[in-house]
Amino acid sequence: MAFYQITAGEAASMVRNGDTIGVSGFSRAGAPKCIIPEIAKLAKIEHSEGRPFRINVFTGGSVGPSCDTVLSEASAVNMRFPYAANKDLRVKANINELNYTDVNLSDTASQIRKGFVAPIDWAIIEACELQCLGDVSRIYPTAGVGISPTICHRARKGIFVELNTWHSQRLMGMHDLYELEDYPYRTPVNIMQTTDRIGLPYIEVKTSQICGVLECNLPDESAKLTKPSELTDHIGENITKFLLNDIKSGRIPRSFLNLQSGVGSTANAVLSALGRQKSLPNFSLYTEVLQDAPLEMMLEGRIEKASSSCLAVSDSFLKEVYQQMDQLRDRLVLRPTEISNNPEVIARIGVCALNTAVEADIYGHVNSTTVCGTHMLNGLGGSADFTNHAYLSVFSCGSTAKDGKISTIVPFCSHIDHTSHYVHVVVTEYGVADLRGKSPMQKAAAMVEIAHPDYRSLLRDYLKLAEQYGGHTHHCLSAAFAMHDTYRRKGDMRLTDWGEYIKD
């Protein structure tokens, strides 16, 4: 049985105002690149003729400009769910021109299945191979999975497949595609080791669901990572020393832990710094994203095994990875986010979570998504999935931002994604604040010491001010956000005058 060949424009013409599209991929890897730009063109035409056209866009995580940029520029998004790091979409979200909903990535597929959000109308999937076996067909994803199985199985109107020959068919067999059972009484997710497999290497769907297939040859729209810097090297060295000390003291098993690393240049650079420290044993990754540094270390043997939801690497390097896929075949597995980020598995196998913070406050709360409490920077992603269930949770950040005008260590976070209950360690280039087993005031003393020297006296002055109000956790409520407010008004947190904020 032959599949119906379709053009991107023909596929886009079937999408209606108010529809919900589910998009394959994760962190740009494995995201479709042909049909959605045509939907954006359709939206512009509809708007020019005075007709409304907005759709809901559900993904596994961040995707490339061929989705978020083109749809944002066309003002074609009603609701974006559950994660976005695209600057064009961010602008629209921060002026409330679209509805952005942020959730833990491990919950996304489950919330779709439970009907907490709009039902999926269309699934748009990128594949490296598509096989028809009569009434059923098999879709083999490319370099990113996300929520692909769920959106395929939940698409009410149909599935469009972008068969992308740029991606190697050597990816076939690298995926472990499994959906959690419905509530109640789910059975355990039977993963005991990093690369245990519990699902299928393909997405099985009814052939009748596939409304069209188009062929393309396009690379992933990979984000450019900045090179490691002196700052990230210092942070990596501080984390390494801390981990080595925990191994020596017996707090971390000598066999070490599975590591998880967040998304972006800082996370990539920190993991690279850890890999260079030969005093740390070889390790495995149970994570949501594999960037350049960990994949390079896998090819070198420094990282033994890895589970992820995507290969978010530069296009040239991904081609090299495909050429060497045979040596990774038994050491690498790509999963849906509800499994790569599954709290049950994270808690069972022992994960050291390494994530980055926008800011951390002196009591150990962490903000990883929002600037000055008001403007969305990016989604929560999987950081809470890992932080809340990790054997050890570590957050890192440079001590300042905006050329020193912002301190990332503040009296109180302007937005809290991770409460102090789950944040074990905070690291800057100035040191490590080990918050385990400490009271709030002991945490505050440790956090001040890893702040930038320009801000330590300012933070100590805040603590002296807050001490007057007593309590288990000292706070002067009228001054808790004074540093943020000073930056808003004057453009530099260092100009804070606590006296302006004292209210009798």
BANUMI-736991 format. One line per field, with one value per residue (C-alpha): x, y, z; residue number from 1; residue in one letter. Coordinates in Angstrom, 2 decimals. Layout:
<pts>
c1 c(X ...)
c2 c(Y ...)
c3 c(Z ...)
seq c(NUM ...)
type c(A ...)
</pts>
This chain:
<pts>
c1 c(0.00 1.52 1.27 -0.40 2.31 1.52 3.09 3.68 1.13 -1.51 -0.97 -1.15 -4.43 -6.14 -5.37 -8.17 -8.39 -8.55 -6.90 -4.21 -1.05 1.33 4.92 7.67 11.18 12.92 15.33 15.17 16.30 13.77 11.33 9.48 10.59 8.33 4.62 4.56 6.08 3.23 0.73 2.32 1.87 -1.78 -2.25 -0.86 -3.24 -6.21 -5.27 -4.82 -8.37 -9.77 -10.30 -8.97 -6.36 -4.63 -3.68 -2.46 1.06 2.08 5.64 7.92 10.19 11.78 11.75 13.42 12.61 10.65 7.99 8.17 9.69 7.48 4.27 5.12 5.90 2.56 0.70 -0.66 -0.31 -3.15 -1.58 1.99 2.59 4.74 8.22 9.77 13.13 12.58 13.19 10.40 7.84 9.17 8.41 4.82 4.37 5.71 3.16 0.46 -0.24 -0.26 -1.00 2.11 1.62 4.65 4.67 7.15 8.13 7.51 3.84 3.21 2.14 0.11 -1.75 -2.62 -3.96 -5.95 -7.63 -6.20 -5.47 -7.04 -7.19 -4.67 -6.06 -2.94 0.39 3.33 6.18 9.69 10.86 13.93 11.85 8.19 6.99 3.52 2.48 -1.08 -3.50 -0.67 2.42 5.69 7.14 10.85 11.70 14.88 17.17 14.50 11.46 9.66 5.98 5.85 4.13 1.34 0.56 0.47 -1.92 -4.10 -4.32 -8.06 -7.80 -4.60 -0.82 1.51 4.96 7.97 10.32 13.68 16.48 19.11 18.88 20.48 18.45 21.14 18.91 16.49 16.66 18.10 14.70 12.82 9.26 6.92 3.85 2.83 -0.37 -3.51 -4.37 -5.15 -2.73 0.03 2.56 6.21 8.41 10.79 14.06 16.83 19.88 20.53 19.93 17.31 14.64 10.93 9.24 9.36 11.94 9.12 5.71 2.98 -0.15 -3.10 -2.17 -5.48 -4.33 -1.51 -3.01 0.09 3.84 6.32 10.00 12.68 16.40 16.95 19.34 18.15 18.11 20.67 21.35 24.89 26.62 29.19 32.60 33.60 34.93 37.10 33.93 32.37 35.73 35.82 32.26 33.12 36.21 34.19 31.56 34.25 36.01 32.70 31.76 35.19 34.95 31.51 32.89 35.78 33.45 31.08 28.11 28.30 28.94 32.44 30.82 29.52 26.05 24.23 24.54 21.83 22.74 20.44 20.19 22.37 25.92 26.63 25.38 27.38 30.53 30.18 29.73 32.76 34.79 33.68 34.70 38.22 38.70 40.25 40.04 36.30 35.42 33.80 30.07 26.72 23.96 20.25 19.09 16.71 19.22 22.55 24.57 27.98 30.17 28.55 28.35 32.02 32.76 30.67 32.71 35.88 34.58 34.57 30.79 29.84 26.09 23.39 19.62 18.12 15.15 17.28 20.65 20.80 24.15 25.55 24.57 28.13 28.79 25.51 26.61 29.80 27.76 25.67 28.86 29.89 26.45 27.48 29.75 26.88 24.14 24.30 25.24 22.68 18.88 16.41 13.11 9.91 10.20 7.75 10.36 13.60 12.31 10.35 10.50 10.18 13.22 15.25 14.69 15.45 18.71 20.49 20.92 23.08 21.12 23.18 21.04 21.53 19.82 18.72 19.05 19.19 18.30 20.18 17.79 18.29 15.27 16.01 14.48 15.28 12.70 11.84 13.60 12.76 9.61 7.73 9.32 9.48 12.98 12.31 10.24 10.85 11.68 12.85 14.80 12.14 11.64 15.28 15.82 12.87 13.80 17.58 19.99 21.83 20.61 23.12 22.43 25.13 25.30 27.76 27.65 26.59 24.87 24.64 28.29 27.96 24.81 22.76 23.64 22.39 22.47 19.64 17.75 14.64 14.01 11.65 10.08 10.55 10.68 12.60 12.06 14.88 13.58 14.99 18.03 21.04 23.95 24.48 27.73 29.22 32.72 33.43 32.67 30.15 27.28 26.40 22.91 22.27 21.31 21.41 18.82 17.66 20.11 22.99 22.07 22.10 25.62 26.85 25.12 26.59 30.09 29.58 28.12 30.25 32.50 30.70 27.49 28.56 28.45 25.06 23.68 25.17 23.56 20.24 20.68 21.39 18.26 16.14 17.43 15.44 12.22 13.18 11.55 12.94 13.76 14.78 13.13 12.35 9.34 9.43 13.07 13.13 12.94 14.87 17.78 15.41 13.53 16.78 17.81 14.40 14.66 18.39 19.80 22.25 21.55 24.71 23.01 20.55 19.91 18.16 16.95 14.61 12.73 12.34 8.68 7.64)
c2 c(0.00 3.34 6.43 9.54 11.99 15.53 18.96 21.15 23.63 20.94 19.72 23.26 23.91 21.24 23.04 25.27 28.21 26.87 23.54 22.02 20.66 18.29 18.60 15.96 16.51 17.99 20.91 21.48 17.93 15.90 18.78 19.09 21.93 22.02 22.08 24.60 27.47 26.92 27.14 30.48 31.70 30.62 32.57 35.73 35.38 34.82 37.85 40.05 39.21 39.98 36.43 34.99 32.26 31.01 27.50 25.72 24.30 21.39 20.06 17.91 20.87 23.70 23.46 25.38 28.63 26.74 26.39 29.01 31.89 31.62 31.14 33.98 36.35 35.43 35.99 32.50 31.03 30.94 28.59 27.29 24.27 23.25 24.76 27.45 29.14 30.94 34.70 35.60 33.56 34.98 38.51 37.56 35.73 38.66 41.05 38.39 38.16 34.40 32.09 30.30 27.41 26.02 22.54 19.85 18.01 14.64 15.63 16.92 13.70 12.61 15.94 15.61 12.09 13.11 15.97 18.74 20.71 20.95 17.67 17.12 17.56 17.04 15.38 16.60 14.13 14.01 10.48 8.79 5.84 4.98 1.42 0.26 -3.21 -3.15 -1.75 -0.56 1.49 2.15 5.62 5.77 9.16 11.08 12.72 13.90 12.26 14.55 13.60 12.00 8.72 10.49 13.08 10.37 8.23 11.21 13.03 13.21 14.38 12.72 12.53 14.23 12.65 14.59 11.88 13.60 11.87 14.16 11.96 8.54 5.37 4.16 5.79 2.89 0.80 3.59 4.59 3.12 4.39 3.72 5.51 5.42 3.61 5.49 6.02 4.47 1.71 2.22 -0.58 0.32 1.76 -1.17 0.67 -0.38 0.64 3.63 1.88 -0.71 -0.92 -1.30 -0.13 -0.29 1.24 2.81 4.44 2.08 3.77 2.86 3.41 5.21 7.92 9.02 11.77 12.50 12.05 14.52 13.97 16.50 16.72 19.32 19.45 20.17 23.86 23.36 26.19 27.51 26.87 29.31 27.89 27.15 30.21 30.90 31.36 28.03 26.31 27.67 26.49 23.05 22.84 23.79 21.15 18.54 19.24 19.06 15.71 14.23 15.25 13.64 10.42 10.40 11.03 8.26 10.53 9.54 5.87 5.18 3.77 7.35 8.44 8.92 12.56 14.79 18.03 20.87 22.64 25.41 26.65 26.82 23.27 22.00 23.77 22.56 18.96 19.34 20.61 17.62 15.26 16.70 15.97 12.51 12.21 11.64 8.10 7.42 7.97 7.50 10.00 9.77 13.07 14.78 16.37 15.23 18.17 18.24 17.75 14.55 12.94 13.70 12.08 9.06 8.56 8.89 6.38 8.92 8.56 4.91 4.96 7.56 7.85 11.01 12.38 13.91 14.50 18.30 18.77 20.83 19.58 18.77 16.81 14.93 13.64 12.40 10.72 8.95 7.58 6.13 4.97 1.33 1.97 3.75 1.26 -0.62 2.45 5.06 5.15 7.90 8.05 10.12 12.86 11.13 8.37 10.35 12.65 10.09 10.83 7.16 6.19 9.23 8.34 4.67 4.73 7.51 10.75 13.78 16.63 19.51 22.48 26.20 29.00 32.48 33.43 31.82 33.47 33.34 30.73 28.27 28.87 28.90 30.75 29.13 30.69 34.34 37.73 40.04 38.05 39.28 38.32 34.72 33.75 30.10 27.25 25.12 22.15 19.08 20.83 20.18 16.59 15.92 18.31 17.05 13.37 13.37 11.72 15.04 18.29 20.96 24.39 26.54 30.07 32.88 35.18 38.18 39.05 42.12 43.12 42.92 45.02 42.03 39.70 36.16 35.70 37.80 38.17 36.53 35.12 37.21 33.96 30.49 27.31 25.16 25.49 25.12 21.67 20.20 22.38 20.66 22.66 25.99 26.72 29.89 30.67 31.78 28.48 25.93 26.46 23.05 23.58 20.05 19.77 23.53 25.82 28.87 31.21 28.76 28.53 32.32 32.51 29.93 31.59 35.03 33.56 32.44 35.77 38.18 40.29 43.45 42.16 40.38 43.45 44.39 40.95 41.01 44.40 42.90 40.10 42.61 44.52 41.38 40.15 42.93 41.22 37.87 34.58 31.26 32.82 36.45 38.71 42.38 42.03 45.63 45.20 41.59 42.67 45.92 44.76 43.81 47.09 49.06 47.37 48.15 51.82 52.50 49.70 48.41 46.34 47.66 51.02 49.57 51.70 49.57 52.68 53.47 50.25 50.19 50.59 51.12)
c3 c(0.00 -1.06 1.10 -0.28 -1.33 -0.31 -0.59 2.44 1.12 0.67 4.23 5.62 3.77 5.87 9.14 10.40 12.76 16.31 15.50 17.71 16.14 17.89 16.75 16.93 18.22 21.20 21.58 17.79 17.04 15.09 14.58 11.25 8.98 5.92 6.75 9.61 7.57 5.11 7.98 8.88 5.29 5.42 8.67 7.09 4.15 6.44 8.58 5.50 4.46 7.90 9.08 12.36 12.25 15.38 16.37 19.49 19.26 21.50 21.46 23.58 24.30 22.39 18.60 15.79 14.01 11.35 14.01 16.74 14.75 11.66 13.64 16.04 13.19 11.61 14.92 14.40 17.91 20.42 22.99 23.19 25.42 27.35 26.77 24.61 24.40 21.09 21.27 18.82 20.73 24.00 22.81 21.99 25.30 27.32 25.82 26.26 22.55 22.96 25.86 27.03 29.45 31.28 32.84 33.78 30.62 32.23 32.59 29.06 27.33 30.34 30.49 26.80 27.31 30.37 28.52 30.68 27.50 24.04 22.10 19.31 15.79 13.68 14.37 12.27 12.59 11.18 10.34 8.93 7.72 7.26 6.74 5.75 6.94 5.66 8.24 10.48 9.75 11.57 11.97 12.85 14.40 13.65 16.22 18.65 20.22 22.70 22.79 19.33 20.33 22.21 19.54 16.87 18.88 19.87 16.52 15.77 12.16 11.08 10.86 8.42 8.04 6.83 5.60 5.98 4.09 5.64 8.75 8.55 8.68 11.06 13.68 13.27 16.43 18.59 20.02 22.96 22.55 25.43 26.78 30.41 31.23 32.17 35.82 38.21 39.23 36.71 36.64 37.40 34.66 34.48 33.91 36.30 34.26 32.01 28.68 29.65 26.94 27.63 24.41 20.63 18.27 16.20 16.60 15.45 14.05 11.89 8.27 7.76 10.19 7.87 5.72 3.71 3.38 1.97 1.37 2.24 2.88 5.57 8.55 12.07 12.92 15.65 18.08 18.12 21.44 22.74 23.56 27.17 28.95 31.95 33.97 32.96 33.51 37.07 37.70 36.29 38.49 41.56 40.81 40.20 43.49 45.30 43.71 44.39 48.03 48.29 46.80 49.27 52.20 51.10 50.42 46.75 45.87 44.54 41.42 40.95 39.78 36.51 35.54 34.10 32.42 31.41 28.05 26.65 26.38 30.11 30.73 27.76 28.95 32.54 31.44 29.18 32.16 34.24 31.47 31.41 35.10 34.94 38.71 38.27 37.19 33.83 34.10 32.40 31.60 32.23 30.80 28.40 26.00 24.60 23.32 21.63 24.70 26.05 22.61 22.02 25.37 24.42 21.26 23.35 25.92 28.78 29.01 29.03 28.37 27.82 27.77 26.28 24.35 21.59 19.98 20.10 18.40 15.54 12.09 11.03 14.20 13.90 10.49 12.14 14.89 12.25 10.67 14.04 15.13 15.30 18.28 20.05 19.26 22.59 24.63 23.56 23.66 22.68 24.57 24.89 27.52 29.86 30.15 29.79 32.55 34.52 38.27 39.21 37.12 38.21 41.85 41.31 39.38 41.29 39.33 40.01 38.43 37.03 36.00 35.49 37.35 36.33 39.99 43.42 46.69 49.95 51.35 48.49 46.26 42.53 39.59 36.26 33.93 34.56 34.53 37.44 38.17 35.09 31.79 30.60 29.49 28.75 30.09 33.14 30.94 32.80 35.53 38.19 37.03 37.82 40.74 42.77 42.45 42.13 44.52 44.40 42.83 41.80 40.30 38.75 37.42 36.92 39.93 37.84 34.57 32.33 32.87 36.64 36.88 38.05 40.90 40.43 44.22 45.68 48.97 47.53 44.07 41.95 40.74 42.23 40.16 42.65 46.38 48.85 49.86 46.65 46.00 47.56 46.12 44.37 42.53 41.05 39.88 43.47 45.13 46.31 48.73 50.16 51.55 52.75 56.40 56.98 58.52 56.53 58.23 57.78 54.10 53.86 55.27 52.74 49.79 50.49 50.25 46.63 45.50 43.50 45.78 44.57 46.13 49.30 51.53 50.06 50.88 54.38 54.96 53.92 56.44 59.20 58.22 58.04 61.41 63.10 62.03 63.55 62.65 61.55 58.17 58.40 55.85 55.54 53.28 52.07 50.97 49.77 46.11 46.51 44.35 41.53 41.87 41.83 38.62 37.12 38.06 37.76 35.63 38.27 41.40 43.06 43.59 46.09 49.17 51.76 53.56 50.67 51.31 55.09 56.04 59.63)
seq c(1 2 3 4 5 6 7 8 9 10 11 12 13 14 15 16 17 18 19 20 21 22 23 24 25 26 27 28 29 30 31 32 33 34 35 36 37 38 39 40 41 42 43 44 45 46 47 48 49 50 51 52 53 54 55 56 57 58 59 60 61 62 63 64 65 66 67 68 69 70 71 72 73 74 75 76 77 78 79 80 81 82 83 84 85 86 87 88 89 90 91 92 93 94 95 96 97 98 99 100 101 102 103 104 105 106 107 108 109 110 111 112 113 114 115 116 117 118 119 120 121 122 123 124 125 126 127 128 129 130 131 132 133 134 135 136 137 138 139 140 141 142 143 144 145 146 147 148 149 150 151 152 153 154 155 156 157 158 159 160 161 162 163 164 165 166 167 168 169 170 171 172 173 174 175 176 177 178 179 180 181 182 183 184 185 186 187 188 189 190 191 192 193 194 195 196 197 198 199 200 201 202 203 204 205 206 207 208 209 210 211 212 213 214 215 216 217 218 219 220 221 222 223 224 225 226 227 228 229 230 231 232 233 234 235 236 237 238 239 240 241 242 243 244 245 246 247 248 249 250 251 252 253 254 255 256 257 258 259 260 261 262 263 264 265 266 267 268 269 270 271 272 273 274 275 276 277 278 279 280 281 282 283 284 285 286 287 288 289 290 291 292 293 294 295 296 297 298 299 300 301 302 303 304 305 306 307 308 309 310 311 312 313 314 315 316 317 318 319 320 321 322 323 324 325 326 327 328 329 330 331 332 333 334 335 336 337 338 339 340 341 342 343 344 345 346 347 348 349 350 351 352 353 354 355 356 357 358 359 360 361 362 363 364 365 366 367 368 369 370 371 372 373 374 375 376 377 378 379 380 381 382 383 384 385 386 387 388 389 390 391 392 393 394 395 396 397 398 399 400 401 402 403 404 405 406 407 408 409 410 411 412 413 414 415 416 417 418 419 420 421 422 423 424 425 426 427 428 429 430 431 432 433 434 435 436 437 438 439 440 441 442 443 444 445 446 447 448 449 450 451 452 453 454 455 456 457 458 459 460 461 462 463 464 465 466 467 468 469 470 471 472 473 474 475 476 477 478 479 480 481 482 483 484 485 486 487 488 489 490 491 492 493 494 495 496 497 498 499 500 501 502 503 504)
type c(M A F Y Q I T A G E A A S M V R N G D T I G V S G F S R A G A P K C I I P E I A K L A K I E H S E G R P F R I N V F T G G S V G P S C D T V L S E A S A V N M R F P Y A A N K D L R V K A N I N E L N Y T D V N L S D T A S Q I R K G F V A P I D W A I I E A C E L Q C L G D V S R I Y P T A G V G I S P T I C H R A R K G I F V E L N T W H S Q R L M G M H D L Y E L E D Y P Y R T P V N I M Q T T D R I G L P Y I E V K T S Q I C G V L E C N L P D E S A K L T K P S E L T D H I G E N I T K F L L N D I K S G R I P R S F L N L Q S G V G S T A N A V L S A L G R Q K S L P N F S L Y T E V L Q D A P L E M M L E G R I E K A S S S C L A V S D S F L K E V Y Q Q M D Q L R D R L V L R P T E I S N N P E V I A R I G V C A L N T A V E A D I Y G H V N S T T V C G T H M L N G L G G S A D F T N H A Y L S V F S C G S T A K D G K I S T I V P F C S H I D H T S H Y V H V V V T E Y G V A D L R G K S P M Q K A A A M V E I A H P D Y R S L L R D Y L K L A E Q Y G G H T H H C L S A A F A M H D T Y R R K G D M R L T D W G E Y I K D)
</pts>
